[in-house]
Amino acid sequence: MSIKFLTDDIRIKDREELQNIVKNLKEHPVKADPRAYLLRRFTLAAIDTFRTEKHYTPEIHDINISTQKIPIKQMPNNLIPAPDKIDVPLDLFLNAPEKIDVPEELLEEAPKHS
């Protein structure tokens, strides 16, 4: 006794089309772009690099460097708080100069921040 499967014409056509595609690829293989090959190798190498554990040599831990604590300057509390938003009329904004030339006398009189 034999088993017979019911098949329809659409599936047979699809199977034949896939067989034709495989046959064409075997006869005329697609040449890989060297840039794509380089990118593939580079990507795989980068992934491998990040997977490995980082090992440090013991010589690094034996180095004794004396470091001084650097004091952190704090901002003075008496500064005027900056406004959140400044409303400038559009015509004034569009007519504003790109660069302002300040005379040297005013620069010399300006307070110096240290």
Secondary structure, DSSP 8 states (H G I E B T S, - for coil): --------HHHHHHHHHHHHHHHHHHHS-----HHHHHHHHHHHHHHHHHHS-----HHHHH--------------TTS----S-----HHHHHT--S-----HHHHHHS----
